[in-house]
Amino acid sequence: MRALFKTLFGSARTIGAAAAAAGLAVLALHGPAPALAGAVLPVALLAGAAYLARH
């Protein structure tokens, strides 16, 4: 089962980084400036990719 999980999703860090980026985008979407959500998601994904590259 672990091999299937790793093949489909990568590691738990990968899922966590993607979930954090999506969470930040949702927060921005429901915040006072929802237009920023379009910019927050790519920046958060790049930050997550940088984090994953270092680990």
N, CA, C and O atoms as CSV, one atom per row, in Angstrom:
chain,resi,resn,atom,element,x,y,z
A,1,MET,N,N,0.821,-1.189,0.000
A,1,MET,CA,C,0.000,0.000,0.000
A,1,MET,C,C,0.869,1.258,0.000
A,1,MET,O,O,0.508,2.253,-0.628
A,2,ARG,N,N,2.002,1.227,0.691
A,2,ARG,CA,C,2.900,2.390,0.711
A,2,ARG,C,C,3.425,2.700,-0.681
A,2,ARG,O,O,3.532,3.866,-1.060
A,3,ALA,N,N,3.750,1.673,-1.438
A,3,ALA,CA,C,4.268,1.895,-2.790
A,3,ALA,C,C,3.206,2.541,-3.672
A,3,ALA,O,O,3.528,3.415,-4.476
A,4,LEU,N,N,1.972,2.136,-3.540
A,4,LEU,CA,C,0.890,2.739,-4.318
A,4,LEU,C,C,0.722,4.206,-3.933
A,4,LEU,O,O,0.593,5.061,-4.809
A,5,PHE,N,N,0.720,4.504,-2.645
A,5,PHE,CA,C,0.601,5.884,-2.170
A,5,PHE,C,C,1.733,6.745,-2.720
A,5,PHE,O,O,1.497,7.853,-3.204
A,6,LYS,N,N,2.953,6.239,-2.645
A,6,LYS,CA,C,4.104,6.997,-3.119
A,6,LYS,C,C,4.057,7.200,-4.624
A,6,LYS,O,O,4.446,8.259,-5.117
A,7,THR,N,N,3.591,6.213,-5.353
A,7,THR,CA,C,3.482,6.345,-6.800
A,7,THR,C,C,2.423,7.362,-7.193
A,7,THR,O,O,2.642,8.161,-8.104
A,8,LEU,N,N,1.295,7.345,-6.529
A,8,LEU,CA,C,0.193,8.238,-6.891
A,8,LEU,C,C,0.403,9.667,-6.416
A,8,LEU,O,O,0.093,10.609,-7.145
A,9,PHE,N,N,0.917,9.843,-5.220
A,9,PHE,CA,C,0.944,11.168,-4.613
A,9,PHE,C,C,2.330,11.703,-4.283
A,9,PHE,O,O,2.462,12.885,-3.964
A,10,GLY,N,N,3.346,10.890,-4.347
A,10,GLY,CA,C,4.663,11.321,-3.900
A,10,GLY,C,C,4.782,11.103,-2.407
A,10,GLY,O,O,4.340,10.078,-1.888
A,11,SER,N,N,5.368,12.044,-1.723
A,11,SER,CA,C,5.540,11.900,-0.275
A,11,SER,C,C,4.489,12.731,0.460
A,11,SER,O,O,3.727,13.481,-0.149
A,12,ALA,N,N,4.470,12.582,1.754
A,12,ALA,CA,C,3.552,13.372,2.578
A,12,ALA,C,C,3.915,14.849,2.519
A,12,ALA,O,O,3.037,15.705,2.628
A,13,ARG,N,N,5.199,15.160,2.347
A,13,ARG,CA,C,5.613,16.555,2.201
A,13,ARG,C,C,5.044,17.172,0.932
A,13,ARG,O,O,4.656,18.340,0.934
A,14,THR,N,N,4.990,16.413,-0.136
A,14,THR,CA,C,4.437,16.918,-1.395
A,14,THR,C,C,2.964,17.256,-1.228
A,14,THR,O,O,2.503,18.309,-1.668
A,15,ILE,N,N,2.240,16.363,-0.596
A,15,ILE,CA,C,0.813,16.597,-0.359
A,15,ILE,C,C,0.627,17.792,0.572
A,15,ILE,O,O,-0.268,18.610,0.359
A,16,GLY,N,N,1.451,17.896,1.581
A,16,GLY,CA,C,1.367,19.018,2.509
A,16,GLY,C,C,1.649,20.358,1.840
A,16,GLY,O,O,0.974,21.349,2.117
A,17,ALA,N,N,2.643,20.387,0.964
A,17,ALA,CA,C,2.968,21.633,0.266
A,17,ALA,C,C,1.827,22.042,-0.667
A,17,ALA,O,O,1.485,23.222,-0.742
A,18,ALA,N,N,1.247,21.094,-1.366
A,18,ALA,CA,C,0.122,21.399,-2.247
A,18,ALA,C,C,-1.107,21.826,-1.451
A,18,ALA,O,O,-1.822,22.743,-1.857
A,19,ALA,N,N,-1.352,21.175,-0.335
A,19,ALA,CA,C,-2.498,21.541,0.503
A,19,ALA,C,C,-2.310,22.929,1.114
A,19,ALA,O,O,-3.270,23.691,1.223
A,20,ALA,N,N,-1.098,23.258,1.507
A,20,ALA,CA,C,-0.832,24.581,2.057
A,20,ALA,C,C,-1.041,25.659,0.998
A,20,ALA,O,O,-1.603,26.715,1.288
A,21,ALA,N,N,-0.591,25.396,-0.222
A,21,ALA,CA,C,-0.784,26.367,-1.308
A,21,ALA,C,C,-2.268,26.549,-1.608
A,21,ALA,O,O,-2.731,27.676,-1.785
A,22,ALA,N,N,-3.007,25.461,-1.665
A,22,ALA,CA,C,-4.446,25.553,-1.920
A,22,ALA,C,C,-5.158,26.261,-0.769
A,22,ALA,O,O,-6.071,27.055,-0.994
A,23,GLY,N,N,-4.743,25.977,0.451
A,23,GLY,CA,C,-5.336,26.641,1.613
A,23,GLY,C,C,-5.097,28.139,1.606
A,23,GLY,O,O,-6.002,28.916,1.911
A,24,LEU,N,N,-3.883,28.550,1.260
A,24,LEU,CA,C,-3.599,29.977,1.164
A,24,LEU,C,C,-4.435,30.639,0.075
A,24,LEU,O,O,-4.911,31.761,0.252
A,25,ALA,N,N,-4.615,29.953,-1.045
A,25,ALA,CA,C,-5.434,30.505,-2.127
A,25,ALA,C,C,-6.892,30.632,-1.705
A,25,ALA,O,O,-7.552,31.613,-2.046
A,26,VAL,N,N,-7.395,29.660,-0.976
A,26,VAL,CA,C,-8.783,29.729,-0.488
A,26,VAL,C,C,-8.931,30.872,0.506
A,26,VAL,O,O,-9.919,31.605,0.466
A,27,LEU,N,N,-7.961,31.027,1.392
A,27,LEU,CA,C,-8.006,32.145,2.333
A,27,LEU,C,C,-7.980,33.480,1.600
A,27,LEU,O,O,-8.714,34.401,1.959
A,28,ALA,N,N,-7.147,33.587,0.586
A,28,ALA,CA,C,-7.096,34.826,-0.192
A,28,ALA,C,C,-8.402,35.047,-0.956
A,28,ALA,O,O,-8.854,36.184,-1.094
A,29,LEU,N,N,-9.002,33.983,-1.445
A,29,LEU,CA,C,-10.247,34.095,-2.194
A,29,LEU,C,C,-11.385,34.594,-1.323
A,29,LEU,O,O,-12.244,35.341,-1.791
A,30,HIS,N,N,-11.399,34.193,-0.070
A,30,HIS,CA,C,-12.467,34.596,0.838
A,30,HIS,C,C,-12.077,35.794,1.700
A,30,HIS,O,O,-12.823,36.181,2.600
A,31,GLY,N,N,-10.936,36.370,1.433
A,31,GLY,CA,C,-10.470,37.529,2.192
A,31,GLY,C,C,-10.993,38.829,1.601
A,31,GLY,O,O,-11.879,38.827,0.746
A,32,PRO,N,N,-10.437,39.928,2.065
A,32,PRO,CA,C,-10.915,41.233,1.610
A,32,PRO,C,C,-10.551,41.556,0.160
A,32,PRO,O,O,-11.196,42.409,-0.451
A,33,ALA,N,N,-9.550,40.908,-0.396
A,33,ALA,CA,C,-9.143,41.164,-1.786
A,33,ALA,C,C,-9.101,39.848,-2.549
A,33,ALA,O,O,-8.024,39.281,-2.728
A,34,PRO,N,N,-10.257,39.346,-3.008
A,34,PRO,CA,C,-10.267,38.041,-3.673
A,34,PRO,C,C,-9.510,38.007,-4.992
A,34,PRO,O,O,-9.164,36.926,-5.470
A,35,ALA,N,N,-9.247,39.145,-5.581
A,35,ALA,CA,C,-8.486,39.162,-6.834
A,35,ALA,C,C,-7.048,38.695,-6.627
A,35,ALA,O,O,-6.391,38.274,-7.580
A,36,LEU,N,N,-6.560,38.765,-5.405
A,36,LEU,CA,C,-5.195,38.322,-5.119
A,36,LEU,C,C,-5.041,36.804,-5.149
A,36,LEU,O,O,-3.922,36.296,-5.218
A,37,ALA,N,N,-6.143,36.086,-5.099
A,37,ALA,CA,C,-6.064,34.620,-5.084
A,37,ALA,C,C,-5.387,34.097,-6.352
A,37,ALA,O,O,-4.702,33.075,-6.316
A,38,GLY,N,N,-5.575,34.785,-7.447
A,38,GLY,CA,C,-4.935,34.372,-8.701
A,38,GLY,C,C,-3.428,34.512,-8.666
A,38,GLY,O,O,-2.728,33.814,-9.399
A,39,ALA,N,N,-2.919,35.389,-7.838
A,39,ALA,CA,C,-1.478,35.569,-7.702
A,39,ALA,C,C,-0.912,34.749,-6.553
A,39,ALA,O,O,0.249,34.339,-6.586
A,40,VAL,N,N,-1.735,34.511,-5.535
A,40,VAL,CA,C,-1.263,33.792,-4.347
A,40,VAL,C,C,-0.973,32.327,-4.673
A,40,VAL,O,O,0.026,31.778,-4.207
A,41,LEU,N,N,-1.825,31.696,-5.458
A,41,LEU,CA,C,-1.653,30.264,-5.735
A,41,LEU,C,C,-0.333,29.960,-6.449
A,41,LEU,O,O,0.402,29.090,-5.982
A,42,PRO,N,N,0.007,30.627,-7.555
A,42,PRO,CA,C,1.295,30.295,-8.196
A,42,PRO,C,C,2.504,30.606,-7.316
A,42,PRO,O,O,3.484,29.861,-7.317
A,43,VAL,N,N,2.434,31.701,-6.571
A,43,VAL,CA,C,3.558,32.046,-5.694
A,43,VAL,C,C,3.698,31.001,-4.591
A,43,VAL,O,O,4.811,30.593,-4.258
A,44,ALA,N,N,2.576,30.569,-4.026
A,44,ALA,CA,C,2.625,29.547,-2.978
A,44,ALA,C,C,3.117,28.209,-3.536
A,44,ALA,O,O,3.855,27.492,-2.860
A,45,LEU,N,N,2.719,27.875,-4.747
A,45,LEU,CA,C,3.205,26.632,-5.353
A,45,LEU,C,C,4.708,26.693,-5.613
A,45,LEU,O,O,5.413,25.704,-5.413
A,46,LEU,N,N,5.198,27.841,-6.056
A,46,LEU,CA,C,6.641,27.987,-6.251
A,46,LEU,C,C,7.394,27.913,-4.930
A,46,LEU,O,O,8.469,27.318,-4.854
A,47,ALA,N,N,6.830,28.513,-3.897
A,47,ALA,CA,C,7.461,28.430,-2.579
A,47,ALA,C,C,7.464,26.988,-2.079
A,47,ALA,O,O,8.441,26.538,-1.479
A,48,GLY,N,N,6.383,26.272,-2.322
A,48,GLY,CA,C,6.333,24.858,-1.944
A,48,GLY,C,C,7.345,24.023,-2.710
A,48,GLY,O,O,7.967,23.120,-2.150
A,49,ALA,N,N,7.508,24.328,-4.001
A,49,ALA,CA,C,8.496,23.602,-4.804
A,49,ALA,C,C,9.909,23.889,-4.314
A,49,ALA,O,O,10.752,22.993,-4.288
A,50,ALA,N,N,10.171,25.140,-3.925
A,50,ALA,CA,C,11.486,25.478,-3.386
A,50,ALA,C,C,11.734,24.741,-2.068
A,50,ALA,O,O,12.837,24.254,-1.821
A,51,TYR,N,N,10.714,24.663,-1.235
A,51,TYR,CA,C,10.836,23.928,0.019
A,51,TYR,C,C,11.122,22.443,-0.251
A,51,TYR,O,O,11.991,21.844,0.383
A,52,LEU,N,N,10.385,21.865,-1.192
A,52,LEU,CA,C,10.581,20.453,-1.488
A,52,LEU,C,C,11.942,20.186,-2.115
A,52,LEU,O,O,12.514,19.115,-1.916
A,53,ALA,N,N,12.466,21.146,-2.867
A,53,ALA,CA,C,13.783,20.963,-3.490
A,53,ALA,C,C,14.883,20.929,-2.438
A,53,ALA,O,O,15.898,20.256,-2.618
A,54,ARG,N,N,14.682,21.653,-1.338
A,54,ARG,CA,C,15.692,21.676,-0.280
A,54,ARG,C,C,15.608,20.467,0.619
A,54,ARG,O,O,16.560,20.174,1.342
A,55,HIS,N,N,14.480,19.748,0.596
A,55,HIS,CA,C,14.314,18.592,1.487
A,55,HIS,C,C,14.244,17.387,0.652
A,55,HIS,O,O,14.104,16.281,1.174
